[in-house]
Each structure stands twice: as structure tokens, then as C-alpha cells.
């Protein structure tokens, strides 16, 4: 089975081709085109993202097909692709509509199945591409942490999810971007903060951790207070005018970055381990763009080993938005005989996936 997958939920236009044969999945291509137009604004502008998707979707799909060695015959792909998968939420509505509409039109024209895939589920399925289908099977506890998502999920089965906790304000990756903007580091902020943090002392500044009822088993997140604490600390230090001395300035920036990064990692790790207790599951999958953060990866790996928890984190290249993860999620569903209708709708808000999540533990 050959699946063409499309991901366009935010500011990356992505396409991939996956091949499933006898229970083995091969990634034939995985093309990601990140939108640079947002850099000057220090964040994602939804309308600009939609326009970039419109401009890029055709070339990106063609590049993925070409990389996979799939050439249309007289411009026709009939018989070359068995199914098409496209993200249909959560995400920016305009961005979702571009990729989903393109995928539906192509599937309808070829007379092949289309399947809409939940973006959060796709992130978790990225681990299957790294570790294989046999190792990554439900039940497990999933942590999806990125610029738009911070969710803890109990996966009872593919498509049967219990949302254990979610952010009440900023997602973790969003907090990285906002702190980076405060520090004049540009957008996206995660990689820039990580580079500075590698040179800083993570214990130099005692930034707050929002535990939000952790001891009582409550699993929601909040990072807005941490972001505000960084802003106040920088203002007290006289930033950006002070310090004038270059060495003092570098020390301030690296220590702020390292301390902020550790505060985020501490909360994510503590909530994740509590979620394994609440769910009674000792297998964990961590995914999303922030899962590429070196400090978080080291912390989770060390603590999982200490606690005897089975931990799976895909390679950094598979942590960010990509279409291969959407294709992997689609293969799980298609193998179970599932597909969508050609009028499958975009569902931009996580709270509107009521038929997708089996229940919600209130924080």
C-alpha cells in the first residue's frame, strides 16, 4: 500500500510517501517546506500561512512524489497511489483547508480513499517510524509538546484517546517563542534558546514552576506565568540596554535561557511521570517540536531509566511538523479498514474533537 500524506496545519507545507508491505512501513520521502515569511513578525500570521500553503502545496507534493520515484503517466497518478492522508485538525483553519482540500480533490480525481488525520495523533505515530510498529502499540501515555500543543494523552488504542491534561494558556513551544522574542533572538525561538542554554547555568535563576495541583494528580499545564517571570527578570536587569559589558551580557542571556529551559523541562517531566501513575501505564511516547530539545530529552531519558519506564522519543527530524507522521497514522487506520468521506471537514480546535477523544479528565 502506497500512501501520499499531506500536512499543512500551521506554518510548514509538508508531503510524504510511505509504503506499507506485510506489516513493514518504509518512508520513501518526507518533504518539509517551512515558511520564512513569518520571521519578521516574531510569530505566525495565519493569513500569510494560508497564502504560503497555496503557493507551496503543488511543488511540495510533486517533490515528495519525485523523491519516492513515483512519476505520473501522461500526467495521471492513477494506479500509482493507493490512498491519500491529510491533516484535518487541530490547527489554523486556513492552513488546514489548503492541504485537506488539495488531498480531497486529488483522491476524488483518482478514485482512491482519503483519510483525515488528527495532528496530535500524527505526532505520536512519528515514534513508529523511528522504533517500528511492534514497539509502539497502545496502550501508552503520550506527551505532545510543540508550539501549538501541550497535551497528555492516554492511548487505549489507535483513535481511542483519553485527554489527561492540556495547557490552559501558552503551549510550551509558544512560551519558548515568546521568551526568545523578549531576548531579541528571533523566530522560531526554541533552537536559539537551546543554543544559548547549552552555555548557561540552569540553576542560576529560580524561575517559577506552575505545578497546578500535581500532588493531587491534576495534569493541566500553564506556562504564561513563567514567561512573565522571565520578562520581569530581564526588566530588573535593565535589558536590553544593560548590561553593557559583552561578557556580562552573554552571561545574563545564557543563564536566563538555561534556567527558563530547565523550568519548562521540570514541569513537563513531573506531569508526565504523574500521568503514568494516573493511567497505570509504564510506556511513554513523547513527540512534537519541543521533544527535539536536548535538555528535555536528556532529563526524560535519565528519569525514565531511574523509574523503569519504557520511553520512546523519535529523532529530532521527526519531532517537528512533517507529513510522514501523518502517513504513519493513516496506515494504522487504513489497515483497520477505516477511511473518510470525500467531504471530510477541517476541525481546527482541539475541544471540537469530541468524537475522537473518549473522555476528558478535568484539571
C-alpha positions as a Markdown table, in Angstrom:
| # | Residue | x | y | z |
|---|---|---|---|---|
| 1 | Unk | 0.0 | 0.0 | 0.0 |
| 2 | Unk | 1.4 | 3.4 | -1.1 |
| 3 | Unk | 0.1 | 6.4 | 0.9 |
| 4 | Unk | 0.6 | 10.0 | -0.1 |
| 5 | Unk | 0.4 | 12.2 | 3.1 |
| 6 | Unk | -0.1 | 15.9 | 3.4 |
| 7 | Unk | 0.4 | 18.1 | 6.5 |
| 8 | Unk | -0.5 | 21.8 | 6.5 |
| 9 | Unk | -1.8 | 22.5 | 10.0 |
| 10 | Unk | 0.4 | 25.5 | 10.7 |
| 11 | Unk | 3.4 | 27.1 | 9.0 |
| 12 | Unk | 5.1 | 24.1 | 7.3 |
| 13 | Unk | 3.9 | 22.7 | 4.0 |
| 14 | Unk | 4.7 | 19.0 | 4.1 |
| 15 | Unk | 4.2 | 15.9 | 1.9 |
| 16 | Unk | 5.5 | 12.4 | 2.2 |
| 17 | Unk | 5.1 | 9.0 | 0.6 |
| 18 | Unk | 5.0 | 5.8 | 2.7 |
| 19 | Unk | 4.9 | 2.2 | 1.6 |
| 20 | Unk | 3.3 | -0.5 | 3.8 |
| 21 | Unk | 4.0 | -4.1 | 2.9 |
| 22 | Unk | 3.5 | -7.2 | 5.1 |
| 23 | Unk | 3.4 | -5.1 | 8.3 |
| 24 | Unk | 6.6 | -3.2 | 7.5 |
| 25 | Unk | 6.5 | 0.6 | 6.7 |
| 26 | Unk | 9.1 | 2.3 | 4.6 |
| 27 | Unk | 9.4 | 6.1 | 4.3 |
| 28 | Unk | 10.0 | 6.8 | 0.7 |
| 29 | Unk | 10.0 | 10.6 | 1.0 |
| 30 | Unk | 9.4 | 13.3 | 3.5 |
| 31 | Unk | 9.5 | 16.9 | 2.2 |
| 32 | Unk | 9.1 | 19.9 | 4.6 |
| 33 | Unk | 9.0 | 23.5 | 3.4 |
| 34 | Unk | 9.0 | 25.9 | 6.3 |
| 35 | Unk | 7.5 | 29.4 | 5.8 |
| 36 | Unk | 10.1 | 32.1 | 6.3 |
| 37 | Unk | 7.6 | 34.9 | 5.8 |
| 38 | Unk | 6.7 | 34.9 | 9.5 |
| 39 | Unk | 10.2 | 35.7 | 10.8 |
| 40 | Unk | 9.9 | 39.4 | 10.5 |
| 41 | Unk | 6.7 | 39.4 | 12.7 |
| 42 | Unk | 8.2 | 37.2 | 15.5 |
| 43 | Unk | 5.3 | 34.8 | 15.2 |
| 44 | Unk | 2.9 | 33.1 | 12.8 |
| 45 | Unk | 0.5 | 35.2 | 10.8 |
| 46 | Unk | -2.4 | 32.9 | 9.9 |
| 47 | Unk | -3.4 | 34.7 | 6.6 |
| 48 | Unk | 0.2 | 34.6 | 5.4 |
| 49 | Unk | 0.5 | 31.0 | 6.3 |
| 50 | Unk | -2.6 | 30.2 | 4.2 |
| 51 | Unk | -1.2 | 32.0 | 1.2 |
| 52 | Unk | 2.2 | 30.2 | 1.6 |
| 53 | Unk | 0.5 | 26.9 | 1.7 |
| 54 | Unk | -1.4 | 27.7 | -1.5 |
| 55 | Unk | 1.9 | 28.7 | -3.2 |
| 56 | Unk | 3.8 | 25.6 | -2.0 |
| 57 | Unk | 1.4 | 22.7 | -1.8 |
| 58 | Unk | 1.7 | 21.7 | -5.5 |
| 59 | Unk | 5.5 | 21.9 | -5.7 |
| 60 | Unk | 5.9 | 20.1 | -2.3 |
| 61 | Unk | 3.6 | 17.2 | -3.3 |
| 62 | Unk | 5.4 | 16.9 | -6.6 |
| 63 | Unk | 8.8 | 16.9 | -4.8 |
| 64 | Unk | 7.6 | 14.1 | -2.4 |
| 65 | Unk | 6.3 | 12.0 | -5.3 |
| 66 | Unk | 9.5 | 12.5 | -7.3 |
| 67 | Unk | 11.7 | 11.7 | -4.3 |
| 68 | Unk | 9.7 | 8.5 | -3.9 |
| 69 | Unk | 10.3 | 7.6 | -7.5 |
| 70 | Unk | 6.6 | 8.0 | -8.5 |
| 71 | Unk | 6.2 | 9.5 | -11.9 |
| 72 | Unk | 2.7 | 10.2 | -13.3 |
| 73 | Unk | 1.9 | 8.6 | -16.6 |
| 74 | Unk | 0.7 | 11.3 | -19.1 |
| 75 | Unk | 0.1 | 13.5 | -16.0 |
| 76 | Unk | -2.0 | 10.8 | -14.3 |
| 77 | Unk | -1.2 | 9.2 | -10.9 |
| 78 | Unk | -4.0 | 6.6 | -11.2 |
| 79 | Unk | -2.6 | 3.2 | -10.1 |
| 80 | Unk | 0.4 | 4.8 | -8.6 |
| 81 | Unk | -1.0 | 5.8 | -5.2 |
| 82 | Unk | -3.4 | 3.7 | -3.1 |
| 83 | Unk | -4.7 | 6.3 | -0.6 |
| 84 | Unk | -4.2 | 9.9 | 0.5 |
| 85 | Unk | -4.0 | 11.2 | 4.0 |
| 86 | Unk | -4.3 | 14.8 | 5.1 |
| 87 | Unk | -4.3 | 16.5 | 8.4 |
| 88 | Unk | -7.8 | 17.8 | 9.2 |
| 89 | Unk | -7.1 | 19.3 | 12.6 |
| 90 | Unk | -6.3 | 20.7 | 15.1 |
| 91 | Unk | -4.6 | 23.7 | 13.5 |
| 92 | Unk | -5.1 | 27.0 | 11.8 |
| 93 | Unk | -8.3 | 26.8 | 9.8 |
| 94 | Unk | -7.0 | 28.4 | 6.6 |
| 95 | Unk | -3.8 | 26.3 | 6.6 |
| 96 | Unk | -5.8 | 23.1 | 7.2 |
| 97 | Unk | -8.2 | 23.8 | 4.4 |
| 98 | Unk | -5.4 | 24.2 | 1.8 |
| 99 | Unk | -3.8 | 20.8 | 2.4 |
| 100 | Unk | -7.1 | 19.0 | 3.1 |
| 101 | Unk | -8.8 | 20.4 | 0.0 |
| 102 | Unk | -5.8 | 19.5 | -2.2 |
| 103 | Unk | -5.8 | 16.0 | -0.8 |
| 104 | Unk | -9.6 | 15.5 | -1.2 |
| 105 | Unk | -9.6 | 16.8 | -4.8 |
| 106 | Unk | -6.7 | 14.5 | -5.7 |
| 107 | Unk | -8.2 | 11.5 | -4.0 |
| 108 | Unk | -11.6 | 12.1 | -5.7 |
| 109 | Unk | -10.0 | 12.5 | -9.1 |
| 110 | Unk | -8.0 | 9.3 | -8.7 |
| 111 | Unk | -11.0 | 7.4 | -7.2 |
| 112 | Unk | -8.9 | 6.3 | -4.1 |
| 113 | Unk | -9.6 | 6.6 | -0.4 |
| 114 | Unk | -9.0 | 9.8 | 1.6 |
| 115 | Unk | -8.5 | 9.8 | 5.3 |
| 116 | Unk | -8.4 | 12.8 | 7.6 |
| 117 | Unk | -5.8 | 12.5 | 10.4 |
| 118 | Unk | -5.6 | 14.3 | 13.8 |
| 119 | Unk | -2.4 | 16.2 | 14.0 |
| 120 | Unk | -1.8 | 15.2 | 17.6 |
| 121 | Unk | -2.2 | 11.5 | 16.8 |
| 122 | Unk | 0.2 | 12.0 | 13.9 |
| 123 | Unk | 2.9 | 13.4 | 16.2 |
| 124 | Unk | 2.6 | 10.3 | 18.4 |
| 125 | Unk | 2.8 | 8.0 | 15.4 |
| 126 | Unk | 6.2 | 9.5 | 14.4 |
| 127 | Unk | 7.7 | 7.2 | 17.0 |
| 128 | Unk | 6.6 | 4.2 | 14.9 |
| 129 | Unk | 8.7 | 5.5 | 12.1 |
| 130 | Unk | 11.7 | 5.6 | 14.5 |
| 131 | Unk | 11.2 | 2.4 | 16.5 |
| 132 | Unk | 8.8 | 0.2 | 14.4 |
| 133 | Unk | 5.2 | -0.8 | 14.6 |
| 134 | Unk | 5.7 | -3.6 | 17.1 |
| 135 | Unk | 7.3 | -1.4 | 19.8 |
| 136 | Unk | 4.9 | 1.5 | 19.5 |
| 137 | Unk | 1.5 | 0.0 | 20.2 |
| 138 | Unk | -1.2 | 1.2 | 22.6 |
| 139 | Unk | -1.7 | 1.3 | 25.5 |
| 140 | Unk | 0.8 | 4.1 | 26.3 |
| 141 | Unk | 0.9 | 7.6 | 27.7 |
| 142 | Unk | 1.7 | 10.3 | 25.1 |
| 143 | Unk | 3.1 | 13.7 | 25.7 |
| 144 | Unk | 2.7 | 16.0 | 22.6 |
| 145 | Unk | 4.6 | 19.2 | 23.2 |
| 146 | Unk | 5.1 | 21.9 | 20.5 |
| 147 | Unk | 4.5 | 25.5 | 19.5 |
| 148 | Unk | 0.7 | 24.9 | 19.4 |
| 149 | Unk | 0.2 | 21.9 | 21.7 |
| 150 | Unk | 1.0 | 20.6 | 25.2 |
| 151 | Unk | -1.2 | 17.6 | 25.8 |
| 152 | Unk | -1.0 | 14.5 | 27.9 |
| 153 | Unk | -2.9 | 11.6 | 26.4 |
| 154 | Unk | -3.7 | 8.0 | 27.4 |
| 155 | Unk | -3.9 | 6.0 | 24.3 |
| 156 | Unk | -6.1 | 3.0 | 24.8 |
| 157 | Unk | -6.0 | 2.2 | 21.1 |
| 158 | Unk | -5.4 | 4.0 | 17.9 |
| 159 | Unk | -8.1 | 6.6 | 17.7 |
| 160 | Unk | -9.3 | 5.9 | 21.3 |
| 161 | Unk | -7.7 | 8.7 | 23.4 |
| 162 | Unk | -8.2 | 10.0 | 26.9 |
| 163 | Unk | -7.1 | 13.6 | 27.2 |
| 164 | Unk | -5.5 | 13.6 | 30.6 |
| 165 | Unk | -4.2 | 17.2 | 30.6 |
| 166 | Unk | -3.6 | 20.2 | 28.4 |
| 167 | Unk | -2.2 | 23.7 | 28.6 |
| 168 | Unk | -4.6 | 26.3 | 29.9 |
| 169 | Unk | -2.7 | 29.2 | 28.2 |
| 170 | Unk | 0.6 | 29.1 | 26.3 |
| 171 | Unk | 1.8 | 25.9 | 24.8 |
| 172 | Unk | 5.4 | 25.0 | 25.9 |
| 173 | Unk | 6.8 | 25.8 | 22.4 |
| 174 | Unk | 4.8 | 29.1 | 22.4 |
| 175 | Unk | 6.5 | 30.0 | 25.6 |
| 176 | Unk | 9.9 | 29.4 | 24.0 |
| 177 | Unk | 9.0 | 31.7 | 21.1 |
| 178 | Unk | 7.7 | 34.5 | 23.4 |
| 179 | Unk | 10.8 | 34.3 | 25.7 |
| 180 | Unk | 13.0 | 34.3 | 22.6 |
| 181 | Unk | 11.2 | 37.4 | 21.4 |
| 182 | Unk | 11.8 | 39.1 | 24.7 |
| 183 | Unk | 15.5 | 38.3 | 24.4 |
| 184 | Unk | 15.7 | 39.5 | 20.8 |
| 185 | Unk | 16.5 | 36.0 | 19.4 |
| 186 | Unk | 14.1 | 35.9 | 16.5 |
| 187 | Unk | 11.5 | 33.3 | 15.4 |
| 188 | Unk | 11.2 | 30.4 | 15.9 |
| 189 | Unk | 12.7 | 30.7 | 19.4 |
| 190 | Unk | 13.3 | 27.1 | 20.5 |
| 191 | Unk | 16.6 | 26.4 | 18.7 |
| 192 | Unk | 18.0 | 29.8 | 19.6 |
| 193 | Unk | 17.2 | 29.4 | 23.3 |
| 194 | Unk | 18.7 | 25.9 | 23.3 |
| 195 | Unk | 22.0 | 27.1 | 21.8 |
| 196 | Unk | 22.3 | 29.7 | 24.5 |
| 197 | Unk | 21.2 | 27.3 | 27.2 |
| 198 | Unk | 24.0 | 24.9 | 26.4 |
| 199 | Unk | 26.4 | 27.6 | 27.7 |
| 200 | Unk | 24.4 | 28.7 | 30.7 |
| 201 | Unk | 23.8 | 27.6 | 34.3 |
| 202 | Unk | 20.3 | 26.1 | 34.6 |
| 203 | Unk | 20.3 | 26.6 | 38.4 |
| 204 | Unk | 21.4 | 30.3 | 38.3 |
| 205 | Unk | 17.9 | 31.7 | 38.3 |
| 206 | Unk | 15.0 | 30.2 | 40.3 |
| 207 | Unk | 12.2 | 30.7 | 37.8 |
| 208 | Unk | 8.7 | 29.5 | 39.0 |
| 209 | Unk | 7.2 | 26.2 | 38.1 |
| 210 | Unk | 3.4 | 26.0 | 37.8 |
| 211 | Unk | 2.6 | 22.7 | 39.4 |
| 212 | Unk | -1.2 | 23.2 | 39.3 |
| 213 | Unk | -2.3 | 20.5 | 41.7 |
| 214 | Unk | 0.3 | 18.0 | 40.7 |
| 215 | Unk | 0.3 | 16.2 | 44.1 |
| 216 | Unk | -3.4 | 15.7 | 43.7 |
| 217 | Unk | -2.9 | 14.1 | 40.3 |
| 218 | Unk | -4.0 | 17.2 | 38.2 |
| 219 | Unk | -2.3 | 17.2 | 34.9 |
| 220 | Unk | -3.0 | 20.5 | 33.2 |
| 221 | Unk | -0.2 | 22.9 | 32.3 |
| 222 | Unk | 0.4 | 26.7 | 32.4 |
| 223 | Unk | 3.5 | 28.5 | 31.1 |
| 224 | Unk | 2.2 | 32.1 | 30.9 |
| 225 | Unk | 3.5 | 32.8 | 34.5 |
| 226 | Unk | 6.9 | 31.5 | 33.6 |
| 227 | Unk | 7.1 | 33.8 | 30.6 |
| 228 | Unk | 6.1 | 36.8 | 32.7 |
| 229 | Unk | 8.7 | 35.9 | 35.3 |
| 230 | Unk | 11.4 | 36.0 | 32.6 |
| 231 | Unk | 10.1 | 39.3 | 31.4 |
| 232 | Unk | 10.3 | 40.8 | 34.9 |
| 233 | Unk | 13.7 | 39.4 | 35.5 |
| 234 | Unk | 15.1 | 40.9 | 32.3 |
| 235 | Unk | 13.4 | 44.3 | 33.1 |
| 236 | Unk | 15.0 | 44.3 | 36.5 |
| 237 | Unk | 18.4 | 43.6 | 34.9 |
| 238 | Unk | 17.9 | 46.6 | 32.6 |
| 239 | Unk | 17.5 | 44.5 | 29.5 |
| 240 | Unk | 18.0 | 45.3 | 26.6 |
| 241 | Unk | 20.1 | 48.4 | 27.4 |
| 242 | Unk | 22.1 | 46.7 | 30.1 |
| 243 | Unk | 24.5 | 45.1 | 30.9 |
| 244 | Unk | 26.8 | 47.0 | 28.6 |
| 245 | Unk | 29.9 | 44.7 | 29.2 |
| 246 | Unk | 29.8 | 42.0 | 26.5 |
| 247 | Unk | 30.8 | 39.2 | 28.9 |
| 248 | Unk | 28.2 | 40.2 | 31.4 |
| 249 | Unk | 25.6 | 40.4 | 28.7 |
| 250 | Unk | 26.4 | 36.9 | 27.4 |
| 251 | Unk | 26.3 | 35.5 | 31.0 |
| 252 | Unk | 22.9 | 37.0 | 31.5 |
| 253 | Unk | 21.5 | 35.7 | 28.2 |
| 254 | Unk | 22.9 | 32.1 | 28.6 |
| 255 | Unk | 21.7 | 31.9 | 32.3 |
| 256 | Unk | 18.2 | 33.1 | 31.5 |
| 257 | Unk | 18.0 | 30.7 | 28.6 |
| 258 | Unk | 19.3 | 27.7 | 30.6 |
| 259 | Unk | 17.1 | 28.5 | 33.7 |
| 260 | Unk | 14.0 | 29.0 | 31.6 |
| 261 | Unk | 14.6 | 25.8 | 29.6 |
| 262 | Unk | 15.0 | 23.8 | 32.8 |
| 263 | Unk | 11.9 | 25.2 | 34.3 |
| 264 | Unk | 9.9 | 24.0 | 31.3 |
| 265 | Unk | 11.6 | 20.6 | 31.3 |
| 266 | Unk | 10.9 | 20.2 | 35.1 |
| 267 | Unk | 7.2 | 20.7 | 34.7 |
| 268 | Unk | 6.8 | 18.6 | 31.6 |
| 269 | Unk | 8.7 | 15.7 | 33.2 |
| 270 | Unk | 6.9 | 15.9 | 36.5 |
| 271 | Unk | 3.5 | 16.0 | 34.9 |
| 272 | Unk | 4.4 | 13.1 | 32.5 |
| 273 | Unk | 5.5 | 10.8 | 35.3 |
| 274 | Unk | 2.4 | 11.6 | 37.3 |
| 275 | Unk | 0.3 | 10.8 | 34.2 |
| 276 | Unk | 1.9 | 7.3 | 34.1 |
| 277 | Unk | 0.7 | 6.8 | 37.7 |
| 278 | Unk | -2.8 | 8.1 | 36.9 |
| 279 | Unk | -3.1 | 5.9 | 33.8 |
| 280 | Unk | -1.4 | 2.9 | 35.3 |
| 281 | Unk | 0.8 | 2.6 | 32.2 |
| 282 | Unk | 4.6 | 2.3 | 32.1 |
| 283 | Unk | 5.1 | 3.0 | 28.4 |
| 284 | Unk | 5.6 | 6.6 | 27.3 |
| 285 | Unk | 5.8 | 8.3 | 23.9 |
| 286 | Unk | 7.0 | 11.9 | 23.6 |
| 287 | Unk | 6.6 | 13.9 | 20.4 |
| 288 | Unk | 6.2 | 17.4 | 18.9 |
| 289 | Unk | 8.8 | 20.1 | 18.1 |
| 290 | Unk | 9.8 | 20.7 | 21.8 |
| 291 | Unk | 10.6 | 17.0 | 22.1 |
| 292 | Unk | 13.7 | 17.8 | 20.0 |
| 293 | Unk | 15.0 | 20.0 | 22.9 |
| 294 | Unk | 18.3 | 18.4 | 24.1 |
| 295 | Unk | 17.7 | 19.3 | 27.8 |
| 296 | Unk | 14.2 | 17.8 | 27.8 |
| 297 | Unk | 15.4 | 14.7 | 26.0 |
| 298 | Unk | 18.3 | 14.1 | 28.5 |
| 299 | Unk | 16.1 | 14.7 | 31.5 |
| 300 | Unk | 13.3 | 12.4 | 30.4 |
| 301 | Unk | 15.8 | 9.7 | 29.3 |
| 302 | Unk | 17.6 | 9.7 | 32.7 |
| 303 | Unk | 14.4 | 9.8 | 34.8 |
| 304 | Unk | 12.7 | 7.1 | 32.8 |
| 305 | Unk | 15.7 | 4.8 | 33.3 |
| 306 | Unk | 15.6 | 5.5 | 37.0 |
| 307 | Unk | 11.9 | 4.7 | 37.3 |
| 308 | Unk | 11.9 | 1.7 | 34.9 |
| 309 | Unk | 9.6 | 3.4 | 32.4 |
| 310 | Unk | 9.7 | 2.5 | 28.8 |
| 311 | Unk | 10.4 | 5.8 | 26.9 |
| 312 | Unk | 10.2 | 6.4 | 23.2 |
| 313 | Unk | 11.2 | 9.8 | 21.6 |
| 314 | Unk | 11.6 | 10.0 | 17.9 |
| 315 | Unk | 14.7 | 11.5 | 16.3 |
| 316 | Unk | 14.6 | 15.4 | 16.2 |
| 317 | Unk | 13.9 | 15.4 | 12.5 |
| 318 | Unk | 10.6 | 13.6 | 13.1 |
| 319 | Unk | 9.6 | 15.8 | 16.1 |
| 320 | Unk | 8.6 | 18.8 | 14.2 |
| 321 | Unk | 5.6 | 19.0 | 11.8 |
| 322 | Unk | 6.1 | 16.6 | 8.9 |
| 323 | Unk | 3.9 | 14.5 | 6.6 |
| 324 | Unk | 5.5 | 11.1 | 7.3 |
| 325 | Unk | 3.9 | 11.1 | 10.7 |
| 326 | Unk | 0.5 | 11.7 | 9.1 |
| 327 | Unk | 1.1 | 8.9 | 6.7 |
| 328 | Unk | 2.0 | 6.6 | 9.5 |
| 329 | Unk | -1.2 | 7.4 | 11.4 |
| 330 | Unk | -3.1 | 6.8 | 8.2 |
| 331 | Unk | -1.6 | 3.4 | 7.7 |
| 332 | Unk | -2.7 | 2.4 | 11.2 |
| 333 | Unk | -6.3 | 3.4 | 10.3 |
| 334 | Unk | -6.4 | 2.1 | 6.8 |
| 335 | Unk | -5.1 | -1.2 | 7.9 |
| 336 | Unk | -8.1 | -1.4 | 10.2 |
| 337 | Unk | -10.4 | -0.7 | 7.2 |
| 338 | Unk | -11.0 | 3.0 | 8.1 |
| 339 | Unk | -11.3 | 5.9 | 5.7 |
| 340 | Unk | -13.1 | 9.2 | 5.5 |
| 341 | Unk | -15.7 | 10.5 | 3.1 |
| 342 | Unk | -14.7 | 12.9 | 0.4 |
| 343 | Unk | -16.4 | 15.7 | 2.3 |
| 344 | Unk | -14.3 | 15.2 | 5.5 |
| 345 | Unk | -14.2 | 18.6 | 7.3 |
| 346 | Unk | -11.4 | 20.5 | 8.9 |
| 347 | Unk | -11.7 | 20.7 | 12.7 |
| 348 | Unk | -9.4 | 23.4 | 13.9 |
| 349 | Unk | -10.0 | 23.4 | 17.6 |
| 350 | Unk | -8.9 | 20.5 | 19.9 |
| 351 | Unk | -12.0 | 20.9 | 22.0 |
| 352 | Unk | -14.2 | 20.1 | 19.0 |
| 353 | Unk | -12.7 | 16.6 | 18.6 |
| 354 | Unk | -15.4 | 15.2 | 20.9 |
| 355 | Unk | -15.8 | 12.1 | 18.9 |
| 356 | Unk | -12.1 | 11.5 | 18.8 |
| 357 | Unk | -11.3 | 11.6 | 22.5 |
| 358 | Unk | -13.1 | 9.1 | 24.6 |
| 359 | Unk | -13.1 | 11.3 | 27.7 |
| 360 | Unk | -11.6 | 14.3 | 29.3 |
| 361 | Unk | -10.1 | 14.4 | 32.8 |
| 362 | Unk | -10.8 | 17.9 | 34.1 |
| 363 | Unk | -7.8 | 19.6 | 35.7 |
